[in-house]
């Protein structure tokens, strides 16, 4: 049971920090300057065959 407690403590502390950092990185990546053209192009992919 000691291993479980250690892994649980690690996941509770560092796991939350890693998920928060990933979320902030994803938001910065999505809203970076110059990404609007790429996002608009990706949004039009379903309609390119029409």
N, CA and C atoms as an extended XYZ file, in Angstrom:
150
Properties=species:S:1:pos:R:3:atomname:S:1:resname:S:1:resid:I:1 pbc="F F F"
N         0.816       -1.196        0.000 N   UNK     1
C         0.000        0.000        0.000 CA  UNK     1
C         0.858        1.258        0.000 C   UNK     1
N         2.104        1.131        0.363 N   UNK     2
C         2.984        2.296        0.404 CA  UNK     2
C         3.238        2.849       -1.008 C   UNK     2
N         3.390        1.970       -1.986 N   UNK     3
C         3.610        2.414       -3.359 CA  UNK     3
C         2.395        3.175       -3.874 C   UNK     3
N         1.214        2.666       -3.564 N   UNK     4
C        -0.011        3.344       -3.997 CA  UNK     4
C        -0.087        4.747       -3.419 C   UNK     4
N         0.209        4.883       -2.145 N   UNK     5
C         0.148        6.197       -1.496 CA  UNK     5
C         1.151        7.164       -2.105 C   UNK     5
N         2.322        6.664       -2.408 N   UNK     6
C         3.351        7.520       -3.010 CA  UNK     6
C         2.935        7.969       -4.407 C   UNK     6
N         2.428        7.041       -5.207 N   UNK     7
C         1.994        7.400       -6.558 CA  UNK     7
C         0.793        8.333       -6.523 C   UNK     7
N        -0.090        8.125       -5.568 N   UNK     8
C        -1.259        9.000       -5.438 CA  UNK     8
C        -0.833       10.421       -5.070 C   UNK     8
N         0.102       10.557       -4.167 N   UNK     9
C         0.608       11.868       -3.773 CA  UNK     9
C         1.294       12.552       -4.955 C   UNK     9
N         2.067       11.793       -5.715 N   UNK    10
C         2.748       12.341       -6.879 CA  UNK    10
C         1.747       12.807       -7.931 C   UNK    10
N         0.727       12.007       -8.175 N   UNK    11
C        -0.285       12.377       -9.168 CA  UNK    11
C        -1.090       13.586       -8.716 C   UNK    11
N        -1.393       13.667       -7.444 N   UNK    12
C        -2.171       14.798       -6.934 CA  UNK    12
C        -1.414       16.113       -7.043 C   UNK    12
N        -0.124       16.093       -6.829 N   UNK    13
C         0.627       17.343       -6.839 CA  UNK    13
C         1.207       17.643       -8.217 C   UNK    13
N         2.096       16.809       -8.710 N   UNK    14
C         2.769       17.075       -9.972 CA  UNK    14
C         1.862       16.840      -11.166 C   UNK    14
N         0.916       15.936      -11.049 N   UNK    15
C        -0.022       15.702      -12.144 CA  UNK    15
C        -0.873       16.927      -12.420 C   UNK    15
N        -1.356       17.551      -11.363 N   UNK    16
C        -2.145       18.772      -11.516 CA  UNK    16
C        -1.306       19.888      -12.119 C   UNK    16
N        -0.077       20.001      -11.687 N   UNK    17
C         0.818       21.024      -12.234 CA  UNK    17
C         1.080       20.767      -13.724 C   UNK    17
N         1.294       19.515      -14.111 N   UNK    18
C         1.549       19.176      -15.512 CA  UNK    18
C         0.315       19.452      -16.371 C   UNK    18
N        -0.872       19.106      -15.884 N   UNK    19
C        -2.091       19.362      -16.654 CA  UNK    19
C        -2.348       20.856      -16.797 C   UNK    19
N        -2.071       21.626      -15.765 N   UNK    20
C        -2.240       23.075      -15.826 CA  UNK    20
C        -1.269       23.688      -16.836 C   UNK    20
N        -0.032       23.231      -16.810 N   UNK    21
C         0.962       23.735      -17.757 CA  UNK    21
C         0.576       23.378      -19.189 C   UNK    21
N         0.063       22.167      -19.402 N   UNK    22
C        -0.374       21.760      -20.735 CA  UNK    22
C        -1.537       22.632      -21.207 C   UNK    22
N        -2.501       22.904      -20.325 N   UNK    23
C        -3.644       23.735      -20.687 CA  UNK    23
C        -3.206       25.147      -21.064 C   UNK    23
N        -2.338       25.729      -20.270 N   UNK    24
C        -1.850       27.084      -20.562 CA  UNK    24
C        -1.086       27.096      -21.881 C   UNK    24
N        -0.282       26.063      -22.119 N   UNK    25
C         0.447       25.964      -23.381 CA  UNK    25
C        -0.488       25.831      -24.569 C   UNK    25
N        -1.560       25.051      -24.424 N   UNK    26
C        -2.521       24.886      -25.517 CA  UNK    26
C        -3.251       26.193      -25.813 C   UNK    26
N        -3.594       26.932      -24.778 N   UNK    27
C        -4.267       28.221      -24.977 CA  UNK    27
C        -3.333       29.212      -25.665 C   UNK    27
N        -2.093       29.253      -25.223 N   UNK    28
C        -1.129       30.156      -25.865 CA  UNK    28
C        -0.911       29.751      -27.318 C   UNK    28
N        -0.831       28.450      -27.593 N   UNK    29
C        -0.653       27.965      -28.965 CA  UNK    29
C        -1.843       28.341      -29.838 C   UNK    29
N        -3.050       28.219      -29.295 N   UNK    30
C        -4.247       28.504      -30.088 CA  UNK    30
C        -4.413       29.991      -30.369 C   UNK    30
N        -4.010       30.831      -29.449 N   UNK    31
C        -4.221       32.266      -29.608 CA  UNK    31
C        -2.962       33.038      -29.962 C   UNK    31
N        -1.952       32.351      -30.460 N   UNK    32
C        -0.716       33.042      -30.836 CA  UNK    32
C        -0.961       33.875      -32.092 C   UNK    32
N        -0.166       34.914      -32.290 N   UNK    33
C        -0.331       35.744      -33.485 CA  UNK    33
C        -0.060       34.928      -34.753 C   UNK    33
N        -0.875       35.113      -35.741 N   UNK    34
C        -0.685       34.426      -37.005 CA  UNK    34
C        -1.386       33.090      -37.115 C   UNK    34
N        -2.065       32.651      -36.079 N   UNK    35
C        -2.709       31.342      -36.147 CA  UNK    35
C        -4.116       31.413      -36.731 C   UNK    35
N        -4.635       32.606      -36.923 N   UNK    36
C        -6.000       32.729      -37.457 CA  UNK    36
C        -6.099       32.158      -38.872 C   UNK    36
N        -5.113       32.407      -39.696 N   UNK    37
C        -5.154       31.899      -41.070 CA  UNK    37
C        -5.114       30.368      -41.081 C   UNK    37
N        -4.312       29.788      -40.232 N   UNK    38
C        -4.223       28.324      -40.153 CA  UNK    38
C        -5.537       27.742      -39.648 C   UNK    38
N        -6.131       28.377      -38.656 N   UNK    39
C        -7.397       27.890      -38.108 CA  UNK    39
C        -8.527       28.040      -39.123 C   UNK    39
N        -8.550       29.133      -39.854 N   UNK    40
C        -9.578       29.316      -40.884 CA  UNK    40
C        -9.434       28.281      -41.995 C   UNK    40
N        -8.206       27.981      -42.375 N   UNK    41
C        -7.969       26.958      -43.396 CA  UNK    41
C        -8.414       25.581      -42.902 C   UNK    41
N        -8.129       25.263      -41.662 N   UNK    42
C        -8.544       23.976      -41.099 CA  UNK    42
C       -10.064       23.895      -40.973 C   UNK    42
N       -10.716       25.016      -40.716 N   UNK    43
C       -12.174       25.023      -40.579 CA  UNK    43
C       -12.867       24.779      -41.916 C   UNK    43
N       -12.203       25.078      -43.013 N   UNK    44
C       -12.802       24.908      -44.327 CA  UNK    44
C       -12.576       23.531      -44.938 C   UNK    44
N       -11.832       22.646      -44.271 N   UNK    45
C       -11.533       21.319      -44.808 CA  UNK    45
C       -12.784       20.526      -45.171 C   UNK    45
N       -13.850       20.489      -44.338 N   UNK    46
C       -15.030       19.697      -44.737 CA  UNK    46
C       -15.715       20.214      -45.988 C   UNK    46
N       -15.534       21.466      -46.332 N   UNK    47
C       -16.247       22.063      -47.456 CA  UNK    47
C       -15.407       22.098      -48.735 C   UNK    47
N       -14.191       21.596      -48.723 N   UNK    48
C       -13.311       21.695      -49.891 CA  UNK    48
C       -13.775       20.797      -51.034 C   UNK    48
N       -14.506       19.728      -50.773 N   UNK    49
C       -14.948       18.836      -51.838 CA  UNK    49
C       -16.189       19.359      -52.549 C   UNK    49
N       -16.857       20.328      -51.967 N   UNK    50
C       -18.094       20.843      -52.585 CA  UNK    50
C       -17.817       21.775      -53.732 C   UNK    50
